Amino acid sequence: MQRILLLFLLSFTFLVRSQNLRQSNTYVRTCLNDVECSSINSSSYLYYDEATQKFYLKIDFNQMKTGLDSVDFWLEDLNDTYLYFVSSLPREQFPNLSSYNVKNFKMNGQLFLNSVWRSQSIDISIYRAENDMINNTTNANRFDAYKVNFSFSFSPKDFNIHKKPQRLTNVIFVGVGAGQINVLKAGMENEVGEAYNRD
């Protein structure tokens, strides 16, 4: 009985925690056999670890699927795959919440996919969220008061995806719009998987 109760509590804790995580709209596009393939969905999570001042992106490619085989075929090579990006992001790079400025800069980090790490740069914009402007909240420690836009491209060949059945060989573009940041707290290390201990 105690074992069942413990399993229930663990499941409930995981469910509550995952419900509190905010997802971000993500657009993924490539071309396969001269056909443009794309998907847009709330399939990514953005995290910021205040202790280490690191920024993380996690994309779940399974969530990119629409459920239609004729549309999702190109995602088959990315089944059960997560893409991670990790980069240092000093706290001072976030714009002051007392103003409505946008901070634009380049982040140099590491991209992880299909058990391969590669260096990756992304251009990112961080700005105060519109709903926060309405509330006029100026707590400088509230990362949910920010939104981010960024995009980048990578080659499937760099991650050995081109050897899989669909033969994805063309550049894959990833864009995140009005992304919402989750604070990475103690005990949440598994949320960013392989990227957590990456320097």
MDAnalysis code that builds the backbone (N, CA, C; Angstrom):
import MDAnalysis as mda
import numpy as np

u = mda.Universe.empty(597, n_residues=199, atom_resindex=np.repeat(np.arange(199), 3), trajectory=True)
u.add_TopologyAttr("name", ["N", "CA", "C"] * 199)
u.add_TopologyAttr("resid", np.arange(1, 200))
u.add_TopologyAttr("resname", ["MET", "GLN", "ARG", "ILE", "LEU", "LEU", "LEU", "PHE", "LEU", "LEU", "SER", "PHE", "THR", "PHE", "LEU", "VAL", "ARG", "SER", "GLN", "ASN", "LEU", "ARG", "GLN", "SER", "ASN", "THR", "TYR", "VAL", "ARG", "THR", "CYS", "LEU", "ASN", "ASP", "VAL", "GLU", "CYS", "SER", "SER", "ILE", "ASN", "SER", "SER", "SER", "TYR", "LEU", "TYR", "TYR", "ASP", "GLU", "ALA", "THR", "GLN", "LYS", "PHE", "TYR", "LEU", "LYS", "ILE", "ASP", "PHE", "ASN", "GLN", "MET", "LYS", "THR", "GLY", "LEU", "ASP", "SER", "VAL", "ASP", "PHE", "TRP", "LEU", "GLU", "ASP", "LEU", "ASN", "ASP", "THR", "TYR", "LEU", "TYR", "PHE", "VAL", "SER", "SER", "LEU", "PRO", "ARG", "GLU", "GLN", "PHE", "PRO", "ASN", "LEU", "SER", "SER", "TYR", "ASN", "VAL", "LYS", "ASN", "PHE", "LYS", "MET", "ASN", "GLY", "GLN", "LEU", "PHE", "LEU", "ASN", "SER", "VAL", "TRP", "ARG", "SER", "GLN", "SER", "ILE", "ASP", "ILE", "SER", "ILE", "TYR", "ARG", "ALA", "GLU", "ASN", "ASP", "MET", "ILE", "ASN", "ASN", "THR", "THR", "ASN", "ALA", "ASN", "ARG", "PHE", "ASP", "ALA", "TYR", "LYS", "VAL", "ASN", "PHE", "SER", "PHE", "SER", "PHE", "SER", "PRO", "LYS", "ASP", "PHE", "ASN", "ILE", "HIS", "LYS", "LYS", "PRO", "GLN", "ARG", "LEU", "THR", "ASN", "VAL", "ILE", "PHE", "VAL", "GLY", "VAL", "GLY", "ALA", "GLY", "GLN", "ILE", "ASN", "VAL", "LEU", "LYS", "ALA", "GLY", "MET", "GLU", "ASN", "GLU", "VAL", "GLY", "GLU", "ALA", "TYR", "ASN", "ARG", "ASP"])
u.atoms.positions = np.array([
    [0.826, -1.205, 0.000],
    [0.000, 0.000, 0.000],
    [0.870, 1.268, 0.000],
    [1.935, 1.222, 0.829],
    [2.817, 2.381, 0.884],
    [3.488, 2.621, -0.462],
    [3.828, 1.533, -1.157],
    [4.481, 1.644, -2.465],
    [3.541, 2.312, -3.469],
    [2.267, 1.946, -3.436],
    [1.274, 2.535, -4.341],
    [1.102, 4.017, -4.036],
    [1.038, 4.349, -2.753],
    [0.892, 5.743, -2.345],
    [2.102, 6.566, -2.784],
    [3.300, 5.984, -2.620],
    [4.511, 6.675, -3.034],
    [4.527, 6.923, -4.539],
    [4.148, 5.916, -5.326],
    [4.081, 6.077, -6.782],
    [3.069, 7.150, -7.170],
    [1.942, 7.186, -6.490],
    [0.924, 8.200, -6.775],
    [1.461, 9.593, -6.494],
    [2.131, 9.753, -5.334],
    [2.663, 11.064, -4.969],
    [3.739, 11.527, -5.946],
    [4.612, 10.607, -6.364],
    [5.643, 10.959, -7.337],
    [5.028, 11.361, -8.666],
    [4.022, 10.616, -9.109],
    [3.340, 10.940, -10.368],
    [2.647, 12.279, -10.274],
    [1.996, 12.534, -9.144],
    [1.283, 13.796, -8.955],
    [2.255, 14.962, -8.936],
    [3.405, 14.780, -8.239],
    [4.422, 15.835, -8.187],
    [4.938, 16.153, -9.574],
    [5.220, 15.108, -10.365],
    [5.706, 15.314, -11.731],
    [4.658, 16.035, -12.573],
    [3.385, 15.635, -12.422],
    [2.301, 16.245, -13.193],
    [2.155, 17.715, -12.848],
    [2.175, 18.038, -11.552],
    [2.034, 19.432, -11.126],
    [3.202, 20.254, -11.649],
    [4.430, 19.707, -11.534],
    [5.598, 20.447, -11.994],
    [5.550, 20.694, -13.486],
    [5.167, 19.648, -14.253],
    [5.148, 19.813, -15.698],
    [4.032, 20.759, -16.137],
    [2.939, 20.817, -15.351],
    [1.862, 21.740, -15.707],
    [2.282, 23.191, -15.490],
    [3.238, 23.409, -14.586],
    [3.687, 24.764, -14.306],
    [4.724, 25.254, -15.301],
    [5.278, 24.351, -16.107],
    [6.269, 24.749, -17.096],
    [5.583, 25.426, -18.276],
    [6.161, 26.524, -18.702],
    [5.589, 27.274, -19.818],
    [6.306, 26.891, -21.104],
    [5.518, 26.514, -22.110],
    [6.068, 26.141, -23.406],
    [6.148, 27.359, -24.310],
    [6.992, 27.250, -25.330],
    [7.193, 28.357, -26.256],
    [6.872, 27.929, -27.684],
    [6.292, 28.856, -28.448],
    [5.978, 28.580, -29.850],
    [7.255, 28.396, -30.640],
    [7.281, 27.309, -31.408],
    [8.487, 26.942, -32.151],
    [8.134, 26.603, -33.587],
    [8.952, 27.084, -34.493],
    [8.765, 26.830, -35.918],
    [9.989, 26.084, -36.421],
    [9.760, 24.958, -37.086],
    [10.850, 24.173, -37.658],
    [10.564, 23.975, -39.135],
    [11.592, 24.200, -39.981],
    [11.389, 24.100, -41.431],
    [12.623, 23.492, -42.094],
    [12.360, 22.670, -43.104],
    [13.429, 22.157, -43.955],
    [12.828, 21.827, -45.315],
    [13.628, 21.265, -46.182],
    [13.164, 20.888, -47.505],
    [13.614, 19.452, -47.761],
    [12.689, 18.616, -48.227],
    [12.986, 17.213, -48.497],
    [12.433, 16.846, -49.866],
    [13.325, 16.408, -50.752],
    [12.925, 16.053, -52.127],
    [12.174, 17.205, -52.808],
    [12.717, 18.406, -52.673],
    [12.154, 19.622, -53.275],
    [10.781, 19.995, -52.726],
    [10.409, 19.430, -51.587],
    [9.148, 19.775, -50.933],
    [9.481, 20.477, -49.625],
    [8.895, 21.671, -49.419],
    [9.135, 22.371, -48.155],
    [8.339, 21.693, -47.058],
    [9.005, 21.368, -45.975],
    [8.380, 20.708, -44.826],
    [8.527, 21.614, -43.613],
    [7.443, 21.814, -42.895],
    [7.520, 22.683, -41.720],
    [6.471, 22.276, -40.689],
    [6.674, 22.764, -39.492],
    [5.723, 22.541, -38.409],
    [5.866, 23.684, -37.425],
    [4.755, 24.089, -36.836],
    [4.778, 25.102, -35.779],
    [3.933, 24.588, -34.628],
    [4.489, 24.689, -33.427],
    [3.823, 24.114, -32.275],
    [4.481, 24.665, -31.018],
    [3.797, 24.489, -29.893],
    [4.400, 24.858, -28.597],
    [5.214, 23.670, -28.118],
    [6.344, 23.469, -28.753],
    [7.102, 22.236, -28.524],
    [8.451, 22.462, -27.869],
    [8.725, 23.692, -27.462],
    [10.026, 23.935, -26.838],
    [9.852, 24.521, -25.446],
    [10.907, 24.334, -24.671],
    [10.966, 24.882, -23.320],
    [12.251, 25.685, -23.208],
    [12.168, 26.844, -22.601],
    [13.327, 27.684, -22.349],
    [13.553, 27.735, -20.842],
    [14.800, 27.598, -20.431],
    [15.140, 27.606, -19.009],
    [16.284, 28.571, -18.755],
    [16.267, 29.150, -17.562],
    [17.394, 29.959, -17.117],
    [17.778, 29.512, -15.719],
    [19.059, 29.176, -15.554],
    [19.595, 28.767, -14.260],
    [20.312, 29.980, -13.666],
    [19.707, 30.572, -12.636],
    [20.282, 31.774, -12.034],
    [21.636, 31.492, -11.385],
    [21.804, 30.306, -10.790],
    [23.044, 29.983, -10.079],
    [24.231, 29.911, -11.031],
    [24.033, 29.290, -12.190],
    [25.142, 29.133, -13.142],
    [25.096, 30.165, -14.273],
    [24.002, 30.938, -14.328],
    [23.769, 31.934, -15.373],
    [23.862, 31.295, -16.755],
    [23.118, 30.185, -16.912],
    [23.068, 29.494, -18.190],
    [21.643, 29.489, -18.734],
    [21.569, 29.578, -20.052],
    [20.302, 29.561, -20.783],
    [20.213, 28.232, -21.526],
    [19.032, 27.626, -21.474],
    [18.812, 26.336, -22.136],
    [17.577, 26.386, -23.034],
    [17.690, 25.709, -24.153],
    [16.556, 25.455, -25.033],
    [16.394, 23.947, -25.133],
    [15.157, 23.485, -25.050],
    [14.851, 22.062, -25.230],
    [13.678, 21.954, -26.195],
    [13.868, 21.239, -27.302],
    [12.788, 21.020, -28.272],
    [12.459, 19.540, -28.309],
    [11.187, 19.241, -28.170],
    [10.695, 17.866, -28.258],
    [10.101, 17.684, -29.656],
    [10.793, 16.967, -30.529],
    [10.328, 16.809, -31.902],
    [9.051, 15.984, -32.008],
    [8.769, 15.147, -31.025],
    [7.506, 14.397, -31.050],
    [6.309, 15.339, -30.961],
    [6.477, 16.455, -30.251],
    [5.386, 17.422, -30.124],
    [5.184, 18.241, -31.392],
    [6.133, 18.177, -32.310],
    [6.010, 18.924, -33.562],
    [5.034, 18.238, -34.523],
    [4.703, 16.990, -34.249],
    [3.867, 16.230, -35.177],
    [2.411, 16.679, -35.127],
    [1.771, 16.622, -36.300],
    [0.367, 17.018, -36.415],
    [-0.577, 15.833, -36.262],
    [-0.039, 14.626, -36.441],
    [-0.877, 13.435, -36.402],
    [-1.233, 12.923, -37.785],
    [-0.835, 13.655, -38.828],
    [-1.102, 13.239, -40.203],
    [0.188, 12.712, -40.824],
    [0.195, 11.443, -41.186],
    [1.409, 10.832, -41.742],
    [1.919, 11.562, -42.981],
    [0.984, 12.072, -43.788],
    [1.390, 12.745, -45.027],
    [2.088, 14.074, -44.753],
    [1.910, 14.603, -43.561],
    [2.544, 15.865, -43.174],
    [3.771, 15.609, -42.294],
    [3.688, 14.579, -41.478],
    [4.721, 14.326, -40.472],
    [5.866, 13.449, -40.949],
    [5.816, 12.951, -42.166],
    [6.794, 11.962, -42.618],
    [8.239, 12.409, -42.417],
    [8.498, 13.701, -42.619],
    [9.870, 14.197, -42.527],
    [10.388, 14.223, -41.087],
    [9.470, 14.166, -40.109],
    [9.867, 14.174, -38.710],
    [10.202, 12.777, -38.184],
    [9.969, 11.764, -39.011],
    [10.222, 10.385, -38.574],
    [11.677, 10.184, -38.151],
    [12.598, 10.845, -38.832],
    [14.006, 10.689, -38.480],
    [14.358, 11.371, -37.156],
    [13.438, 12.158, -36.633],
    [13.664, 12.861, -35.373],
    [12.797, 12.295, -34.251],
    [12.201, 11.121, -34.498],
    [11.368, 10.457, -33.493],
    [12.111, 10.305, -32.173],
    [11.371, 10.532, -31.083],
    [11.930, 10.338, -29.742],
    [13.257, 11.078, -29.558],
    [13.343, 12.251, -30.165],
    [14.582, 13.021, -30.127],
    [14.339, 14.392, -29.492],
    [15.283, 14.799, -28.667],
    [15.285, 16.153, -28.130],
    [16.475, 16.895, -28.711],
    [16.278, 18.162, -28.978],
    [17.369, 19.054, -29.347],
    [17.595, 19.970, -28.153],
    [18.850, 20.111, -27.770],
    [19.206, 20.998, -26.672],
    [20.197, 22.048, -27.160],
    [20.047, 23.248, -26.621],
    [21.037, 24.304, -26.815],
    [21.356, 24.846, -25.438],
    [22.628, 25.059, -25.159],
    [23.038, 25.629, -23.869],
    [24.077, 26.707, -24.122],
    [23.952, 27.805, -23.379],
    [24.898, 28.917, -23.512],
    [24.947, 29.699, -22.212],
    [26.087, 30.314, -21.949],
    [26.180, 31.238, -20.816],
    [25.344, 32.474, -21.137],
    [24.661, 32.987, -20.128],
    [23.862, 34.203, -20.292],
    [23.924, 34.998, -18.994],
    [24.892, 35.924, -18.893],
    [25.014, 36.726, -17.676],
    [23.727, 37.488, -17.374],
    [23.431, 37.599, -16.106],
    [22.191, 38.258, -15.666],
    [22.076, 39.674, -16.224],
    [23.204, 40.358, -16.380],
    [23.169, 41.754, -16.852],
    [22.754, 41.874, -18.321],
    [22.689, 40.775, -19.037],
    [22.225, 40.810, -20.429],
    [20.708, 40.994, -20.520],
    [19.998, 40.726, -19.420],
    [18.557, 40.949, -19.427],
    [18.289, 42.442, -19.299],
    [17.382, 42.981, -20.116],
    [17.091, 44.417, -20.008],
    [16.441, 44.752, -18.668],
    [16.624, 45.982, -18.251],
    [16.024, 46.450, -17.005],
    [14.505, 46.448, -17.144],
    [13.834, 45.871, -16.166],
    [12.374, 45.783, -16.253],
    [11.680, 47.122, -16.042],
    [12.422, 48.132, -15.606],
    [11.792, 49.442, -15.430],
    [11.679, 50.181, -16.756],
    [12.274, 49.615, -17.798],
    [12.175, 50.230, -19.123],
    [11.617, 49.200, -20.098],
    [11.402, 49.620, -21.330],
    [10.830, 48.723, -22.330],
    [11.816, 48.487, -23.468],
    [13.091, 48.492, -23.126],
    [14.125, 48.281, -24.125],
    [14.205, 46.814, -24.535],
    [14.729, 46.610, -25.730],
    [15.004, 45.264, -26.230],
    [16.507, 45.090, -26.250],
    [16.984, 43.974, -25.731],
    [18.409, 43.654, -25.797],
    [18.605, 42.650, -26.923],
    [19.443, 42.998, -27.905],
    [19.779, 42.107, -29.016],
    [21.251, 41.757, -28.918],
    [21.570, 40.489, -28.981],
    [22.974, 40.081, -28.927],
    [23.125, 38.660, -29.458],
    [24.366, 38.255, -29.629],
    [24.672, 36.909, -30.120],
    [25.075, 36.035, -28.945],
    [24.509, 34.828, -28.878],
    [24.900, 33.849, -27.870],
    [25.670, 32.732, -28.541],
    [26.836, 32.444, -28.004],
    [27.644, 31.336, -28.495],
    [27.510, 30.178, -27.521],
    [27.072, 29.050, -28.031],
    [26.849, 27.917, -27.151],
    [27.058, 26.597, -27.849],
    [26.409, 25.580, -27.334],
    [26.535, 24.221, -27.839],
    [25.150, 23.663, -28.160],
    [25.050, 23.001, -29.313],
    [23.816, 22.368, -29.759],
    [23.991, 20.862, -29.665],
    [22.986, 20.174, -29.127],
    [23.038, 18.723, -28.955],
    [21.856, 18.075, -29.662],
    [22.165, 17.088, -30.514],
    [21.126, 16.349, -31.229],
    [21.711, 15.009, -31.670],
    [20.936, 13.948, -31.525],
    [21.342, 12.627, -32.005],
    [22.705, 12.207, -31.423],
    [22.896, 12.517, -30.117],
    [24.120, 12.160, -29.373],
    [25.371, 12.884, -29.874],
    [25.199, 14.011, -30.571],
    [26.327, 14.780, -31.102],
    [26.254, 16.216, -30.582],
    [27.394, 16.756, -30.149],
    [27.509, 18.153, -29.742],
    [28.228, 18.950, -30.827],
    [27.726, 20.163, -31.104],
    [28.377, 21.075, -32.051],
    [28.275, 22.498, -31.513],
    [29.262, 23.322, -31.836],
    [29.185, 24.746, -31.489],
    [28.090, 25.395, -32.320],
    [27.364, 26.321, -31.706],
    [26.260, 26.994, -32.397],
    [26.128, 28.412, -31.867],
    [25.936, 29.360, -32.756],
    [25.654, 30.747, -32.372],
    [24.214, 31.071, -32.741],
    [23.563, 31.833, -31.878],
    [22.214, 32.295, -32.209],
    [22.118, 33.786, -31.895],
    [21.340, 34.490, -32.700],
    [21.015, 35.886, -32.434],
    [19.723, 35.898, -31.638],
    [19.734, 36.565, -30.508],
    [18.589, 36.537, -29.600],
    [18.156, 37.952, -29.239],
    [16.864, 38.121, -29.036],
    [16.300, 39.380, -28.539],
    [15.553, 39.070, -27.248],
    [15.836, 39.835, -26.216],
    [15.136, 39.682, -24.932],
    [14.424, 40.990, -24.642],
    [13.164, 40.902, -24.280],
    [12.386, 42.114, -24.030],
    [11.336, 41.851, -22.957],
    [10.816, 42.928, -22.419],
    [9.792, 42.833, -21.382],
    [8.474, 42.411, -22.016],
    [7.814, 41.430, -21.398],
    [6.565, 40.904, -21.929],
    [5.452, 41.938, -21.845],
    [4.569, 41.945, -22.846],
    [3.476, 42.923, -22.891],
    [2.560, 42.801, -21.693],
    [2.230, 41.560, -21.275],
    [1.322, 41.406, -20.133],
    [1.958, 41.938, -18.860],
    [3.305, 41.929, -18.789],
    [3.983, 42.498, -17.639],
    [3.922, 44.019, -17.676],
    [3.918, 44.602, -18.888],
    [3.794, 46.052, -19.016],
    [2.449, 46.517, -18.463],
    [1.408, 45.721, -18.736],
    [0.068, 46.074, -18.253],
    [0.037, 46.052, -16.734],
    [0.660, 45.018, -16.146],
    [0.685, 44.895, -14.688],
    [1.664, 45.864, -14.043],
    [2.581, 46.414, -14.863],
    [3.607, 47.358, -14.406],
    [4.419, 46.796, -13.241],
    [4.755, 45.533, -13.339],
    [5.550, 44.881, -12.312],
    [7.031, 45.090, -12.616],
    [7.800, 45.497, -11.618],
    [9.213, 45.789, -11.865],
    [10.138, 44.958, -10.983],
    [9.716, 43.811, -10.520],
    [10.569, 42.918, -9.743],
    [11.674, 42.397, -10.656],
    [12.893, 42.812, -10.405],
    [14.010, 42.495, -11.297],
    [14.359, 41.014, -11.333],
    [13.835, 40.215, -10.396],
    [14.155, 38.796, -10.355],
    [13.105, 37.932, -11.047],
    [12.129, 38.531, -11.664],
    [11.052, 37.774, -12.305],
    [11.385, 37.491, -13.762],
    [11.854, 36.294, -14.038],
    [12.214, 35.949, -15.408],
    [10.984, 35.692, -16.270],
    [9.829, 35.469, -15.624],
    [8.599, 35.302, -16.403],
    [8.129, 36.636, -16.969],
    [8.783, 37.723, -16.587],
    [8.438, 39.042, -17.119],
    [9.120, 39.309, -18.459],
    [9.924, 38.359, -18.933],
    [10.637, 38.522, -20.198],
    [10.091, 37.578, -21.265],
    [10.290, 37.977, -22.501],
    [10.058, 37.089, -23.638],
    [11.294, 37.155, -24.524],
    [11.492, 36.106, -25.313],
    [12.676, 36.058, -26.174],
    [12.289, 35.611, -27.582],
    [13.003, 36.155, -28.545],
    [12.905, 35.729, -29.944],
    [14.297, 35.310, -30.394],
    [14.383, 34.201, -31.098],
    [15.659, 33.822, -31.697],
    [15.429, 32.782, -32.782],
    [16.427, 32.620, -33.608],
    [16.372, 31.600, -34.660],
    [17.790, 31.163, -34.995],
    [17.894, 29.980, -35.567],
    [19.179, 29.463, -36.004],
    [18.928, 28.338, -37.000],
    [19.962, 27.960, -37.697],
    [19.886, 26.866, -38.661],
    [21.039, 25.904, -38.408],
    [20.825, 24.650, -38.757],
    [21.899, 23.672, -38.630],
    [21.775, 22.638, -39.738],
    [22.876, 21.967, -40.001],
    [22.905, 20.949, -41.049],
    [22.691, 19.563, -40.443],
    [21.737, 18.791, -40.987],
    [21.529, 17.427, -40.484],
    [22.792, 16.571, -40.557],
    [23.649, 16.859, -41.546],
    [24.880, 16.079, -41.690],
    [25.783, 16.230, -40.476],
    [25.756, 17.406, -39.847],
    [26.596, 17.629, -38.672],
    [26.179, 16.766, -37.485],
    [24.954, 16.242, -37.527],
    [24.430, 15.442, -36.424],
    [24.082, 14.015, -36.858],
    [24.588, 13.623, -38.030],
    [24.393, 12.270, -38.575],
    [22.922, 11.884, -38.776],
    [22.073, 12.881, -38.991],
    [20.660, 12.593, -39.266],
    [20.477, 12.209, -40.730],
    [21.376, 12.674, -41.580],
    [21.244, 12.432, -43.022],
    [21.367, 10.948, -43.372],
    [21.827, 10.122, -42.432],
    [21.970, 8.694, -42.681],
    [20.691, 7.905, -42.346],
    [19.715, 8.581, -41.769],
    [18.471, 7.909, -41.388],
    [17.554, 7.769, -42.605],
    [16.468, 6.978, -42.503],
    [15.642, 6.628, -43.677],
    [15.142, 7.782, -44.539],
    [14.729, 8.912, -43.938],
    [14.179, 10.014, -44.739],
    [15.271, 10.823, -45.442],
    [16.506, 10.617, -45.050],
    [17.639, 11.301, -45.685],
    [17.506, 12.825, -45.641],
    [17.296, 13.345, -44.442],
    [17.258, 14.804, -44.288],
    [18.658, 15.348, -44.526],
    [18.821, 16.088, -45.593],
    [20.150, 16.628, -45.920],
    [20.172, 18.150, -45.975],
    [19.020, 18.774, -46.207],
    [18.981, 20.225, -46.300],
    [18.966, 20.860, -44.912],
    [19.387, 22.104, -44.871],
    [19.466, 22.840, -43.612],
    [18.107, 22.849, -42.913],
    [18.139, 22.686, -41.604],
    [16.927, 22.764, -40.779],
    [16.948, 24.106, -40.061],
    [15.864, 24.870, -40.230],
    [15.717, 26.182, -39.592],
    [14.828, 26.022, -38.364],
    [15.227, 26.665, -37.270],
    [14.445, 26.651, -36.028],
    [14.228, 28.090, -35.592],
    [12.990, 28.439, -35.292],
    [12.685, 29.772, -34.786],
    [11.781, 29.691, -33.570],
    [12.053, 30.503, -32.576],
    [11.204, 30.587, -31.379],
    [10.729, 32.025, -31.266],
    [9.415, 32.211, -31.181],
    [8.839, 33.545, -31.094],
    [8.119, 33.768, -29.785],
    [8.374, 34.904, -29.152],
    [7.758, 35.246, -27.867],
    [7.933, 34.112, -26.868],
    [9.156, 33.570, -26.840],
    [9.450, 32.462, -25.942],
    [9.351, 32.866, -24.488],
    [8.898, 31.928, -23.665],
    [8.703, 32.171, -22.238],
    [9.748, 31.410, -21.433],
    [10.383, 32.104, -20.511],
    [11.482, 31.522, -19.740],
    [10.964, 30.868, -18.464],
    [11.443, 29.647, -18.219],
    [11.203, 28.944, -16.960],
    [12.474, 29.013, -16.133],
    [12.350, 29.263, -14.845],
    [13.522, 29.262, -13.971],
    [13.860, 27.811, -13.655],
    [15.107, 27.441, -13.893],
    [15.566, 26.081, -13.613],
    [15.956, 26.003, -12.140],
    [15.153, 25.286, -11.378],
    [15.364, 25.188, -9.934],
    [16.016, 23.859, -9.580],
    [16.508, 23.779, -8.352],
    [17.118, 22.534, -7.870],
    [16.112, 21.399, -8.013],
    [16.587, 20.277, -8.520],
    [15.720, 19.116, -8.726],
    [15.163, 19.040, -10.134],
    [15.394, 20.087, -10.946],
    [14.867, 20.113, -12.308],
    [15.946, 19.820, -13.352],
    [17.091, 19.351, -12.921],
    [18.214, 19.134, -13.838],
    [17.846, 18.210, -14.999],
    [16.991, 17.229, -14.738],
    [16.596, 16.282, -15.795],
    [15.828, 16.962, -16.928],
    [15.257, 18.121, -16.657],
    [14.501, 18.834, -17.688],
    [15.395, 19.238, -18.859],
    [16.672, 19.460, -18.579],
    [17.582, 19.860, -19.652],
    [18.572, 18.759, -20.014],
    [18.312, 17.562, -19.524],
    [19.011, 16.357, -19.946],
    [20.511, 16.496, -20.105],
    [20.986, 16.106, -21.284],
    [22.412, 16.060, -21.600],
    [23.081, 17.437, -21.491],
    [22.302, 18.494, -21.568],
    [22.882, 19.841, -21.605],
    [23.296, 20.342, -20.229],
    [22.784, 19.731, -19.167],
    [22.982, 20.314, -17.834],
    [24.450, 20.426, -17.440],
    [25.218, 19.401, -17.685],
    [26.629, 19.412, -17.282],
    [27.570, 19.840, -18.399],
    [26.992, 20.377, -19.462],
    [27.819, 20.799, -20.593],
    [28.398, 22.177, -20.328],
    [29.695, 22.338, -20.510],
    [30.342, 23.648, -20.307],
    [30.196, 24.512, -21.540],
])
